[in-house]
Amino acid sequence: MAIEEHLALFRQGIKNWNEWRRKNSNIIPDLSKADLSRTNLSEDDLSEDDLPWANLWGTDLSRTNLSGADLSGANLSGVDLSRTNLSGGDLSGANLSGANLSEADLSEADLSGGDLSGTNLSGANLRGVDLSRTNLSGANLSRTNLSEADLSGINLSGTDLSGANLRGVDLSRTNLSGINLSGTDLSGQNFTGADLSRTNLSGANLSGANLSEANLIGADLRRTNLTRSILSGTDLIGADLRRTNLTRADLREADLTGQYLFKTNLTWTNLSGANLRGADLKGAIFSGTDLSGTDLSGTDLSGTDLSRTNLSSANLSSANLSGINLSGTDLSGANLRGVDLSRTNLSGINLSGTDLSGQNFTGADLSRTNLSGANLSGANLNGTDLSGTDLSGANLSGANLSGTDFSGANLSEADLSGTDLRGVDLSRTNLSGINFSGSDLSGQNLTGADLSRTNLTKACLIRTQALGTNFTAANFTGTCLEDWNINSATKLDDIDCQYVYLRSDEQERRPSSGEFATGEFTNLFQKALETVDLIFANGIDWKAFLLSFQELQAEYGEENLSVQAIEKKTGGAFVIRLEVPPEANKAEIERHAKELYEVKLNALEAIYRAKLQAKDEQIATYRKQNADLNNVIERLANRPIQNVINVTAQAQSESMSESYQ
């Protein structure tokens, strides 16, 4: 109860009261439970006064010194305390509802258990204040200094905290629903389990803040800085994240269903296991983001940069990936069903073990991509760039591979059953261990490819280019090798073959009966180490060839130049294969041989005309007789080809010499 003497002095006015306080500084005034309502105490000195449970309703206390005063339980509702000094005061349990405390100094004061609902605390200093169990609903705390204040267990719903200083404040499990925190510096703040639903955090700084398990449903996070913040397990359904900076934030298992993340910066953000189903991510930046195991089904990712992103085991079914950059991305084990990947840049990404069956990759860039063990059955790879791609163990059965570039790709142990490989470039491709049984590889370019341990039984290799191809330990039984093209670099070691056909429709069987003995296939087809092929597309005049070959030997040496084989091709064409030294200039030998042949051919034609004095038809008949391979074979039978060439060439040389005289 207030001391009557003190209360009487107080009622005499501010001037008398302040004078008495100065003269009796050793006395602590007691105005407890006094009714001081509607009193004008503006600019009064009430420091350290005892005013517990006093009724100060409607009192003007603006710019009053109440530092250290005891106002516990006091009724201060609607009181003007603007710019008042309440530092260190005891306001526990006080009723301050609707009071004006703008720019007041409440540092180190005790406001625990008080009622501050609807109170104006804008610009006030609440540093280190105890606000535990305080009701601050609807209060204006804009620009308030709340650093190191105790807000545990308080109700802040509907509060305006825009621009407030909350450094060092523990807001874990605090109800901040619907409050205004726009533009507030909340960096490093602890919001674990807090209720921030429908809260306005636009433009706020939440860098490094801990928001794990927080409720952010419907929160306004536009242009908010959430770099390096922890948002794992956070509920963000309906939150506005437009242009929000989430670089390096932790959003593991966060719920972002249907979220609008237009142009949001998610660089190096951890979104593993998050739910982004149906979210609009157009223009968002995901460079280096961890999206492993994330649900992105039905998501619009058009125009998004996903380079170097981890999307392993992510659910991307029916997502829109048109025009996006996926270079360097890890998509291993991802669900891409129903996704249109046509003309997409997938260069260098990891799709190992991914189910891509029936996928549309028309015109896509899959160069240097890891597709090992992937399921591409029935996929459309028309015109796709797969150069240097790892397709080892992949399932390509029934896939459309027309116009696909496989140069340098690794297709070892891949399943290509039922695929159409016409027009496909397989040069320098690793095809080891593949089952090509019954496949049509006609006209295929297999130059430099690895087909070791390949099953080519009953395959068709008509006019196939196999220069420098590795067929080691391949199975050629029943294969058609009509006009296939191999060279000395083609490897035919340890071939498994019972018989082959040199013509289509199983014609020209080799051997004609029985089976090849071990090594016979290689001996039959293996080219010499160094050869030059002389091609005579319009037939050959053997006399002219023998004469030109003699002169060629004279230049290069008989020991360095010999005929390995003579082949008759379709349409009257001939191929004469010469063995040459390894160091020889094969292009120069071929050029010179053809040049000499033309010289000798022209000389012989002059002789034919002089001797026969015949018409062109007779000359053509005579030349045809000279070009008859059967006549040549009869002349060469049972005699070494080198001796035949020498003897015949000399005879022709003498004949020509006589004619020239």
Phi, psi and omega per residue, in radians:
M1 nan 2.422 -3.135
A2 -1.106 2.503 3.048
I3 -1.302 2.187 -3.036
E4 -1.015 -0.690 -3.135
E5 -1.050 -0.757 3.132
H6 -1.147 -0.726 -3.106
L7 -1.164 -0.666 3.127
A8 -1.120 -0.751 3.104
L9 -1.090 -0.669 -3.110
F10 -1.112 -0.682 -3.092
R11 -1.280 -0.229 3.141
Q12 -1.304 -0.137 3.088
G13 2.015 2.846 -3.031
I14 -1.110 -0.721 -3.078
K15 -1.079 -0.828 3.123
N16 -1.133 -0.713 -3.117
W17 -1.111 -0.809 -3.129
N18 -1.132 -0.634 3.110
E19 -1.134 -0.763 3.123
W20 -1.108 -0.675 -3.134
R21 -1.119 -0.634 -3.125
R22 -1.217 -0.635 -3.118
K23 -1.399 -0.372 -3.087
N24 -2.198 0.935 -3.079
S25 -1.148 -0.297 -3.130
N26 -1.429 -0.161 -3.112
I27 -1.748 2.314 3.071
I28 -1.643 1.974 -3.101
P29 -1.099 2.518 3.118
D30 -2.107 1.878 3.113
L31 -2.098 0.467 -3.081
S32 -1.043 2.390 3.105
K33 1.095 0.233 3.127
A34 -1.288 2.574 3.105
D35 -1.620 1.762 -3.104
L36 -1.984 0.405 -3.081
S37 -1.056 2.523 3.106
R38 1.080 0.340 3.125
T39 -1.540 2.466 3.092
N40 -1.621 1.820 -3.125
L41 -1.976 0.376 -3.094
S42 -1.002 2.297 3.093
E43 1.133 0.312 3.097
D44 -1.381 2.786 3.090
D45 -1.826 1.799 3.137
L46 -2.070 0.436 -3.098
S47 -1.072 2.337 3.105
E48 1.116 0.221 3.069
D49 -1.225 2.617 3.051
D50 -1.639 1.923 3.137
L51 -2.242 0.576 -3.108
P52 -1.098 2.382 3.093
W53 1.069 0.278 3.089
A54 -1.225 2.610 3.104
N55 -1.690 1.828 -3.097
L56 -1.980 0.402 -3.080
W57 -1.045 2.301 3.103
G58 1.315 0.101 -3.106
T59 -1.377 2.531 3.074
D60 -1.674 1.842 -3.121
L61 -1.988 0.347 -3.091
S62 -1.092 2.394 3.121
R63 1.040 0.357 3.107
T64 -1.436 2.592 3.087
N65 -1.636 1.811 3.125
L66 -2.062 0.426 -3.111
S67 -1.070 2.260 3.117
G68 1.290 0.055 -3.116
A69 -1.241 2.630 3.093
D70 -1.697 1.832 3.139
L71 -2.078 0.421 -3.105
S72 -1.030 2.273 3.106
G73 1.266 0.052 -3.099
A74 -1.212 2.644 3.092
N75 -1.638 1.807 -3.102
L76 -2.066 0.371 -3.097
S77 -1.109 2.298 3.118
G78 1.281 0.090 -3.092
V79 -1.333 2.491 3.079
D80 -1.540 1.828 3.141
L81 -2.024 0.419 -3.099
S82 -1.094 2.346 3.137
R83 1.064 0.300 3.127
T84 -1.371 2.540 3.101
N85 -1.644 1.835 3.134
L86 -2.041 0.322 -3.088
S87 -1.022 2.329 3.108
G88 1.243 0.060 -3.118
G89 -1.331 2.793 3.111
D90 -1.801 1.863 -3.139
L91 -2.061 0.392 -3.108
S92 -1.080 2.304 3.112
G93 1.270 0.090 -3.110
A94 -1.290 2.640 3.088
N95 -1.706 1.841 -3.110
L96 -2.022 0.341 -3.097
S97 -1.061 2.274 3.108
G98 1.278 0.068 -3.126
A99 -1.288 2.766 3.104
N100 -1.836 1.829 -3.134
L101 -2.020 0.447 -3.111
S102 -1.056 2.276 3.119
E103 1.047 0.328 3.070
A104 -1.331 2.704 3.114
D105 -1.775 1.851 -3.127
L106 -2.013 0.353 -3.087
S107 -1.016 2.352 3.114
E108 1.115 0.187 3.125
A109 -1.362 2.780 3.109
D110 -1.844 1.916 -3.139
L111 -2.005 0.288 -3.064
S112 -1.055 2.391 3.095
G113 1.268 0.086 -3.106
G114 -1.424 2.880 3.099
D115 -1.871 1.866 -3.140
L116 -2.048 0.436 -3.134
S117 -1.096 2.268 3.126
G118 1.246 0.160 -3.115
T119 -1.322 2.506 3.089
N120 -1.651 1.854 -3.133
L121 -2.024 0.379 -3.082
S122 -1.061 2.266 3.111
G123 1.270 0.077 -3.119
A124 -1.306 2.755 3.101
N125 -1.778 1.871 -3.126
L126 -2.029 0.501 -3.102
R127 -1.065 2.190 3.096
G128 1.215 0.246 -3.112
V129 -1.313 2.508 3.067
D130 -1.573 1.844 -3.135
L131 -1.953 0.300 -3.112
S132 -1.056 2.383 3.116
R133 1.129 0.279 3.140
T134 -1.467 2.545 3.076
N135 -1.671 1.874 -3.123
L136 -1.989 0.335 -3.100
S137 -1.064 2.267 3.110
G138 1.304 0.121 -3.124
A139 -1.355 2.678 3.089
N140 -1.737 1.851 -3.122
L141 -1.999 0.416 -3.123
S142 -1.102 2.376 3.130
R143 1.069 0.280 3.141
T144 -1.365 2.484 3.068
N145 -1.587 1.821 -3.122
L146 -1.960 0.327 -3.098
S147 -1.017 2.302 3.099
E148 1.112 0.247 3.080
A149 -1.317 2.696 3.113
D150 -1.719 1.898 -3.120
L151 -1.955 0.336 -3.068
S152 -1.114 2.287 3.055
G153 1.253 0.296 -3.096
I154 -1.650 2.828 3.104
N155 -1.789 1.938 -3.104
L156 -1.964 0.271 -3.086
S157 -1.073 2.327 3.127
G158 1.331 0.139 -3.104
T159 -1.436 2.559 3.076
D160 -1.748 1.889 -3.133
L161 -1.996 0.376 -3.097
S162 -1.079 2.252 3.113
G163 1.285 0.136 -3.127
A164 -1.305 2.696 3.085
N165 -1.721 1.917 -3.073
L166 -2.026 0.420 -3.126
R167 -1.125 2.346 3.100
G168 1.353 0.107 -3.137
V169 -1.593 2.327 3.096
D170 -1.570 1.892 -3.115
L171 -1.899 0.309 -3.136
S172 -1.081 2.343 3.111
R173 1.030 0.412 3.109
T174 -1.525 2.534 3.084
N175 -1.514 1.802 3.138
L176 -2.005 0.398 -3.063
S177 -1.048 2.232 3.026
G178 1.287 0.119 -3.091
I179 -1.462 2.888 3.140
N180 -1.792 1.911 3.106
L181 -2.086 0.406 -3.087
S182 -1.079 2.348 3.105
G183 1.256 0.117 -3.093
T184 -1.418 2.496 3.074
D185 -1.509 1.842 -3.108
L186 -2.083 0.423 -3.106
S187 -1.040 2.323 3.119
G188 1.264 0.126 -3.073
Q189 -1.259 2.598 3.109
N190 -1.744 1.888 3.128
F191 -2.005 0.409 -3.072
T192 -0.927 2.134 3.088
G193 1.207 0.133 -3.113
A194 -1.277 2.706 3.090
D195 -1.702 1.824 3.138
L196 -2.006 0.422 -3.119
S197 -1.100 2.351 3.121
R198 1.079 0.292 3.130
T199 -1.376 2.489 3.102
N200 -1.586 1.824 -3.139
L201 -2.028 0.336 -3.095
S202 -1.065 2.285 3.111
G203 1.270 0.058 -3.133
A204 -1.307 2.766 3.086
N205 -1.815 1.842 -3.129
L206 -2.022 0.430 -3.128
S207 -1.059 2.266 3.122
G208 1.282 0.076 -3.133
A209 -1.273 2.652 3.093
N210 -1.766 1.874 -3.114
L211 -2.033 0.388 -3.103
S212 -1.078 2.364 3.135
E213 1.121 0.182 3.127
A214 -1.319 2.732 3.098
N215 -1.749 1.879 -3.133
L216 -2.028 0.491 -3.132
I217 -1.062 2.189 3.086
G218 1.217 0.187 -3.129
A219 -1.249 2.612 3.093
D220 -1.653 1.854 -3.099
L221 -2.040 0.441 3.138
R222 -1.084 2.297 3.094
R223 1.017 0.356 3.116
T224 -1.385 2.507 3.102
N225 -1.632 1.861 -3.128
L226 -2.032 0.446 -3.135
T227 -1.055 2.338 3.106
R228 1.059 0.229 3.101
S229 -1.347 2.763 3.134
I230 -1.817 2.006 -3.105
L231 -2.174 0.376 -3.087
S232 -1.100 2.279 3.126
G233 1.284 0.175 -3.114
T234 -1.364 2.502 3.101
D235 -1.658 1.914 -3.084
L236 -1.995 0.378 -3.125
I237 -1.058 2.226 3.087
G238 1.344 -0.012 3.117
A239 -1.256 2.599 3.131
D240 -1.689 1.897 -3.077
L241 -1.967 0.401 -3.126
R242 -1.079 2.267 3.118
R243 1.002 0.407 3.095
T244 -1.354 2.496 3.111
N245 -1.669 1.879 -3.108
L246 -2.015 0.424 -3.115
T247 -1.043 2.280 3.108
R248 1.053 0.313 3.081
A249 -1.339 2.716 3.108
D250 -1.776 1.829 -3.114
L251 -2.063 0.534 -3.140
R252 -0.989 2.233 3.079
E253 1.050 0.341 3.076
A254 -1.267 2.604 -3.141
D255 -1.700 1.869 -3.130
L256 -2.095 0.560 -3.097
T257 -0.944 2.230 3.076
G258 1.135 0.275 -3.049
Q259 -1.207 2.520 3.062
Y260 -1.706 1.828 -3.054
L261 -2.062 0.694 -3.106
F262 -0.980 2.110 3.100
K263 0.999 0.444 3.112
T264 -1.290 2.432 3.137
N265 -1.558 1.906 -3.113
L266 -2.079 0.510 -3.112
T267 -1.057 2.201 3.125
W268 1.014 0.438 3.104
T269 -1.440 2.536 3.104
N270 -1.672 1.848 3.139
L271 -2.038 0.391 -3.092
S272 -1.048 2.255 3.112
G273 1.319 0.062 -3.132
A274 -1.282 2.761 3.101
N275 -1.810 1.863 3.131
L276 -2.036 0.416 -3.072
R277 -1.007 2.190 3.086
G278 1.287 0.169 -3.119
A279 -1.305 2.649 3.075
D280 -1.716 1.880 -3.058
L281 -2.009 0.404 -3.130
K282 -0.997 2.245 3.074
G283 1.297 0.021 3.118
A284 -1.196 2.657 -3.116
I285 -1.830 2.000 -3.070
F286 -2.015 0.275 -3.048
S287 -0.976 2.110 3.113
G288 1.322 0.170 -3.091
T289 -1.336 2.534 3.076
D290 -1.651 1.851 3.138
L291 -2.024 0.432 -3.111
S292 -1.101 2.278 3.119
G293 1.240 0.153 -3.116
T294 -1.361 2.514 3.083
D295 -1.577 1.856 3.141
L296 -2.044 0.394 -3.093
S297 -1.078 2.320 3.112
G298 1.252 0.188 -3.088
T299 -1.407 2.501 3.069
D300 -1.621 1.845 -3.118
L301 -1.965 0.302 -3.083
S302 -1.047 2.371 3.114
G303 1.273 0.189 -3.080
T304 -1.563 2.561 3.076
D305 -1.652 1.878 -3.134
L306 -1.973 0.383 -3.126
S307 -1.094 2.404 3.113
R308 1.074 0.433 -3.139
T309 -1.604 2.541 3.081
N310 -1.644 1.853 3.138
L311 -2.034 0.410 -3.120
S312 -1.068 2.302 3.128
S313 1.110 0.238 3.110
A314 -1.306 2.663 3.090
N315 -1.702 1.836 -3.115
L316 -1.983 0.349 -3.097
S317 -1.024 2.296 3.115
S318 1.085 0.267 3.093
A319 -1.321 2.687 3.106
N320 -1.682 1.887 -3.104
L321 -1.964 0.336 -3.075
S322 -1.111 2.288 3.052
G323 1.240 0.297 -3.107
I324 -1.639 2.820 3.104
N325 -1.774 1.972 -3.103
L326 -1.985 0.268 -3.097
S327 -1.073 2.328 3.123
G328 1.309 0.174 -3.096
T329 -1.491 2.557 3.074
D330 -1.725 1.887 -3.134
L331 -2.008 0.367 -3.092
S332 -1.069 2.236 3.104
G333 1.288 0.136 -3.119
A334 -1.308 2.694 3.089
N335 -1.674 1.913 -3.084
L336 -2.026 0.429 -3.121
R337 -1.133 2.339 3.090
G338 1.364 0.123 -3.124
V339 -1.627 2.325 3.091
D340 -1.571 1.924 -3.097
L341 -1.902 0.294 -3.141
S342 -1.101 2.382 3.110
R343 1.039 0.398 3.123
T344 -1.574 2.533 3.080
N345 -1.503 1.814 -3.133
L346 -2.007 0.386 -3.064
S347 -1.077 2.239 3.031
G348 1.291 0.151 -3.112
I349 -1.513 2.893 -3.138
N350 -1.788 1.929 3.113
L351 -2.112 0.416 -3.081
S352 -1.062 2.328 3.093
G353 1.255 0.136 -3.093
T354 -1.446 2.517 3.095
D355 -1.504 1.856 -3.114
L356 -2.099 0.445 -3.099
S357 -1.068 2.317 3.107
G358 1.280 0.129 -3.065
Q359 -1.264 2.599 3.105
N360 -1.731 1.921 -3.140
F361 -2.008 0.377 -3.070
T362 -0.901 2.146 3.083
G363 1.213 0.144 -3.122
A364 -1.327 2.734 3.081
D365 -1.780 1.852 -3.141
L366 -2.001 0.388 -3.118
S367 -1.103 2.381 3.106
R368 1.079 0.343 3.126
T369 -1.445 2.564 3.084
N370 -1.608 1.817 3.133
L371 -2.045 0.404 -3.111
S372 -1.071 2.263 3.119
G373 1.250 0.119 -3.130
A374 -1.318 2.688 3.087
N375 -1.731 1.835 -3.129
L376 -2.003 0.402 -3.112
S377 -1.074 2.284 3.112
G378 1.254 0.111 -3.119
A379 -1.285 2.641 3.087
N380 -1.696 1.835 -3.109
L381 -1.956 0.471 -3.108
N382 -1.037 2.106 3.102
G383 1.234 0.283 -3.105
T384 -1.421 2.508 3.080
D385 -1.595 1.876 3.135
L386 -2.022 0.408 -3.125
S387 -1.120 2.297 3.126
G388 1.238 0.191 -3.088
T389 -1.457 2.524 3.088
D390 -1.597 1.856 -3.141
L391 -2.033 0.393 -3.100
S392 -1.066 2.233 3.117
G393 1.263 0.133 -3.133
A394 -1.323 2.678 3.094
N395 -1.728 1.873 -3.127
L396 -1.983 0.336 -3.090
S397 -1.073 2.258 3.091
G398 1.275 0.133 -3.126
A399 -1.340 2.649 3.071
N400 -1.561 1.925 -3.050
L401 -1.984 0.262 -3.093
S402 -1.111 2.285 3.116
G403 1.272 0.181 -3.119
T404 -1.407 2.452 3.123
D405 -1.726 1.909 -3.130
F406 -1.846 0.202 -3.044
S407 -1.008 2.214 3.116
G408 1.323 0.086 -3.123
A409 -1.386 2.738 3.080
N410 -1.835 1.870 -3.116
L411 -1.976 0.358 -3.091
S412 -1.044 2.330 3.118
E413 1.121 0.218 3.113
A414 -1.312 2.710 3.115
D415 -1.735 1.922 -3.128
L416 -1.974 0.358 -3.108
S417 -1.099 2.324 3.083
G418 1.357 0.175 -3.124
T419 -1.637 2.622 3.084
D420 -1.755 1.940 -3.048
L421 -1.775 0.218 3.130
R422 -1.119 2.310 3.122
G423 1.366 0.109 -3.127
V424 -1.592 2.337 3.113
D425 -1.553 1.934 -3.118
L426 -1.947 0.296 -3.131
S427 -1.118 2.447 3.122
R428 1.029 0.412 -3.130
T429 -1.651 2.496 3.063
N430 -1.509 1.857 -3.107
L431 -2.032 0.373 -3.054
S432 -1.084 2.385 3.055
G433 1.356 0.085 -3.109
I434 -1.400 2.586 3.086
N435 -1.618 1.790 3.099
F436 -1.817 0.337 -3.088
S437 -0.963 2.128 3.118
G438 1.338 0.079 -3.100
S439 -1.377 2.628 3.090
D440 -1.700 1.847 3.127
L441 -1.932 0.444 -3.113
S442 -1.060 2.355 3.105
G443 1.199 0.101 -3.088
Q444 -1.265 2.536 3.077
N445 -1.685 1.812 -3.130
L446 -1.917 0.338 -3.103
T447 -0.989 2.187 3.087
G448 1.257 0.102 -3.112
A449 -1.393 2.750 3.095
D450 -1.830 1.871 3.109
L451 -2.011 0.507 3.122
S452 -1.108 2.479 -3.141
R453 1.068 0.339 -3.134
T454 -1.432 2.498 3.079
N455 -1.627 1.861 -3.125
L456 -1.964 0.382 -3.118
T457 -1.043 2.234 3.118
K458 1.031 0.379 3.058
A459 -1.407 2.833 -3.127
C460 -1.961 2.007 -3.129
L461 -2.036 0.685 -3.135
I462 -1.151 2.179 3.133
R463 0.977 0.481 3.108
T464 -1.347 2.366 3.100
Q465 -1.536 2.041 -3.096
A466 -2.278 0.728 3.138
L467 -1.266 2.151 3.132
G468 1.200 0.311 -3.120
T469 -1.421 2.493 3.131
N470 -1.706 1.877 3.123
F471 -1.862 0.328 -3.061
T472 -0.911 2.236 3.083
A473 1.093 0.347 3.076
A474 -1.374 2.774 3.125
N475 -1.838 2.008 -3.084
F476 -1.865 0.168 -3.054
T477 -1.012 2.163 3.093
G478 1.365 0.128 -3.103
T479 -1.362 2.493 3.071
C480 -1.635 2.128 -3.054
L481 -2.033 0.579 -3.102
E482 -1.101 2.107 3.078
D483 0.941 0.530 3.056
W484 -1.279 2.700 -3.017
N485 -2.070 1.942 3.105
I486 -2.174 2.924 3.095
N487 -2.417 -3.008 -3.077
S488 -1.140 -0.373 3.138
A489 -1.466 -0.130 3.118
T490 -1.282 2.204 -3.086
K491 -1.635 2.130 -3.133
L492 -2.185 0.672 -3.111
D493 -1.397 2.510 3.026
D494 0.934 0.679 -3.139
I495 -1.232 2.394 3.050
D496 -1.753 1.864 -3.085
C497 -2.676 2.286 3.082
Q498 -1.638 -0.667 3.134
Y499 -2.904 2.776 3.064
V500 -2.388 3.006 3.070
Y501 -2.122 2.387 3.122
L502 -1.673 -0.038 3.069
R503 -2.395 2.713 3.139
S504 -1.169 2.973 -3.129
D505 1.022 0.590 3.068
E506 1.026 0.725 3.098
Q507 -1.790 2.725 3.123
E508 1.016 1.087 3.132
R509 -1.222 2.440 3.034
R510 -2.291 2.203 -0.160
P511 -1.164 2.808 -3.094
S512 -1.021 -0.575 3.074
S513 -2.546 2.788 -3.126
G514 1.298 -2.728 -3.092
E515 -2.325 2.772 3.066
F516 -1.120 2.388 2.966
A517 -1.370 2.892 -3.137
T518 -0.985 2.190 3.101
G519 1.547 -0.213 -3.091
E520 -1.176 -0.666 3.127
F521 -1.042 -0.801 -3.131
T522 -1.112 -0.740 3.141
N523 -1.114 -0.576 -3.112
L524 -1.284 -0.687 -2.987
F525 -1.895 -0.315 -3.061
Q526 -1.153 2.237 3.132
K527 -1.385 2.720 3.041
A528 -1.125 2.845 -3.063
L529 -1.060 -0.722 -3.131
E530 -2.349 2.078 -3.135
T531 -2.411 2.770 3.010
V532 -2.194 2.181 3.131
D533 -1.674 2.109 3.056
L534 -1.756 1.998 -3.052
I535 -1.789 2.204 3.098
F536 -2.031 1.606 -3.007
A537 -1.210 -0.504 -3.064
N538 -1.896 0.594 -3.111
G539 1.544 3.119 -3.065
I540 -2.513 2.480 2.989
D541 -1.698 1.895 -2.990
W542 -1.154 -0.581 3.113
K543 -1.127 -0.746 3.126
A544 -1.121 -0.674 3.135
F545 -1.150 -0.785 -3.097
L546 -1.086 -0.673 3.123
L547 -1.189 -0.758 -3.135
S548 -1.191 -0.591 -3.131
F549 -1.206 -0.654 3.098
Q550 -1.043 -0.778 -3.133
E551 -1.173 -0.625 3.111
L552 -1.126 -0.707 3.107
Q553 -1.125 -0.650 -3.131
A554 -1.086 -0.574 -3.128
E555 -1.357 -0.724 -3.029
Y556 -1.752 -0.197 -3.117
G557 1.671 2.316 -3.095
E558 -1.067 -0.582 -3.108
E559 -1.265 -0.257 -3.091
N560 -1.811 -0.064 -3.044
L561 -2.504 2.105 3.122
S562 -2.608 2.792 3.126
V563 -1.518 2.141 3.110
Q564 -1.550 -0.751 -3.075
A565 -2.768 2.677 3.028
I566 -2.160 2.163 -3.108
E567 -2.118 2.310 3.029
K568 -1.680 2.208 -3.125
K569 -1.811 3.054 3.126
T570 -1.158 2.605 3.105
G571 1.358 0.283 3.106
G572 1.452 0.105 3.129
A573 -1.356 2.659 3.108
F574 -2.259 2.585 3.005
V575 -2.179 2.116 3.070
I576 -1.900 2.095 -3.069
R577 -1.758 2.124 3.141
L578 -1.805 2.404 3.004
E579 -1.537 2.310 -3.108
V580 -2.303 2.812 3.108
P581 -1.132 2.672 -3.137
P582 -1.018 -0.580 -3.073
E583 -1.513 -0.018 -3.065
A584 -1.215 2.626 3.049
N585 -1.485 1.677 -3.022
K586 -1.128 -0.658 -3.141
A587 -1.117 -0.678 3.141
E588 -1.204 -0.704 3.114
I589 -1.097 -0.777 3.141
E590 -1.082 -0.781 -3.134
R591 -1.090 -0.796 -3.084
H592 -1.194 -0.668 3.136
A593 -1.082 -0.769 3.137
K594 -1.184 -0.631 3.124
E595 -1.121 -0.782 3.112
L596 -1.133 -0.677 3.138
Y597 -1.071 -0.774 -3.135
E598 -1.103 -0.670 3.118
V599 -1.105 -0.829 -3.129
K600 -1.175 -0.634 -3.134
L601 -1.135 -0.764 3.121
N602 -1.125 -0.673 3.119
A603 -1.128 -0.739 3.138
L604 -1.143 -0.668 3.128
E605 -1.080 -0.651 3.096
A606 -1.126 -0.691 3.119
I607 -1.134 -0.771 -3.137
Y608 -0.985 -0.779 -3.093
R609 -1.172 -0.734 -3.114
A610 -1.138 -0.763 -3.086
K611 -1.272 -0.751 -3.023
L612 -1.554 -0.435 -3.018
Q613 0.774 0.809 -3.010
A614 -1.893 2.986 3.068
K615 -1.392 2.993 -3.125
D616 -1.041 -0.626 -3.114
E617 -1.115 -0.672 -3.135
Q618 -1.210 -0.663 3.107
I619 -1.121 -0.743 3.127
A620 -1.068 -0.682 3.133
T621 -1.142 -0.729 -3.138
Y622 -1.129 -0.713 3.132
R623 -1.166 -0.607 3.132
K624 -1.124 -0.643 3.113
Q625 -1.149 -0.664 3.126
N626 -1.223 -0.411 -3.113
A627 -1.661 0.067 -3.116
D628 -1.268 2.052 -3.098
L629 -1.118 -0.564 -3.139
N630 -1.094 -0.714 3.107
N631 -1.105 -0.710 3.127
V632 -1.089 -0.782 -3.110
I633 -1.082 -0.703 3.123
E634 -1.069 -0.663 -3.124
R635 -1.271 -0.528 -3.088
L636 -1.596 -0.198 -3.013
A637 -1.032 2.355 3.055
N638 1.086 0.298 3.113
R639 -2.283 2.487 3.097
P640 -1.041 2.320 -3.063
I641 -1.056 -0.532 -3.119
Q642 -1.170 -0.756 3.142
N643 -1.143 -0.705 -3.132
V644 -1.062 -0.802 -3.128
I645 -1.061 -0.748 -3.104
N646 -1.145 -0.856 -3.082
V647 -1.119 -0.846 -3.084
T648 -1.138 -0.740 -3.129
A649 -1.077 -0.676 -3.124
Q650 -1.165 -0.720 3.135
A651 -1.056 -0.744 -3.132
Q652 -1.195 -0.607 -3.140
S653 -1.116 -0.760 3.115
E654 -1.090 -0.722 -3.132
S655 -1.082 -0.726 -3.128
M656 -1.183 -0.656 -3.129
S657 -1.093 -0.748 3.120
E658 -1.066 -0.689 -3.087
S659 -1.195 -0.547 -3.104
Y660 -1.298 -0.367 -3.070
Q661 -1.265 nan nan
